[in-house]
Amino acid sequence: MRANREYELLVRKAGRAPGLLASQDRTDLVEVVEIATGEVALFWDTAPAQTGRLARALRADLSQLESDAFMAKWRRWQSD
């Protein structure tokens, strides 16, 4: 089953300014949530300039990879 059927991507920006204009102390949150349970499977605290790139990469992999392959690929980059 494709990963986008089992997981949902949530991006929460801590401000309204675009990433390049945001203050350096702002931290955005990127989460991959399991649809069935609503639990967070993966998460990252990111700098504003990194948020968009990470979200685009996650969306691409969610739509292309199977759920097991997606989790194997992205779990090693998860924030602890």
PyMOL commands that set and color helices and strands:
alter all, ss='L'
color gray80, all
select helices_A, chain A and resi 3-6+48-64+67-75
alter helices_A, ss='H'
color red, helices_A
select strands_A, chain A and resi 7-12+28-34+40-46
alter strands_A, ss='S'
color yellow, strands_A
deselect
rebuild
show_as cartoon
